């Protein structure tokens, strides 16, 4: 910013050193660009950029999109199945999605809602969740059968 101000001052001062304030060119009076003109243009540019900045700021505030606040979507976990394949557990609002991710596409493998969720706030704070209990029961049945 300091460089910009110094260059504006230099280029505004330079023409006034070598030229007279008003010169006659084919009968028409021509005024040289002076420091005051460059200062006026610079202030007008700063004013326009300020208006643009206020416009962008208000657009962000009024759009309703979270800029840096709390996220409505978060990744709970993931598992790499190979060099390019992954399974990702994603929480969106009150639902959890199990996604298969490959370089060419993303596919929803399972949508979990309510008590079927893999990770729940109740399961982390208190005892095991309903899903984890069902999973343990299913694994015991499969091991015995």
Secondary structure, DSSP 4 states (H G I P E B T S, - for coil): -HHHHHHHHHHHHHHHHHS-SEEEETTEEEEPP-HHHHHHHHHHHHHHHHHHHHHHHHHHHHH---SSS--SEEEEEEEE-SSS-EEEEEEETTEEEEEEE-SS-EEEEEEEEGGG-SS-HHHHHSS--HHHHHHHHHHHHHHH-
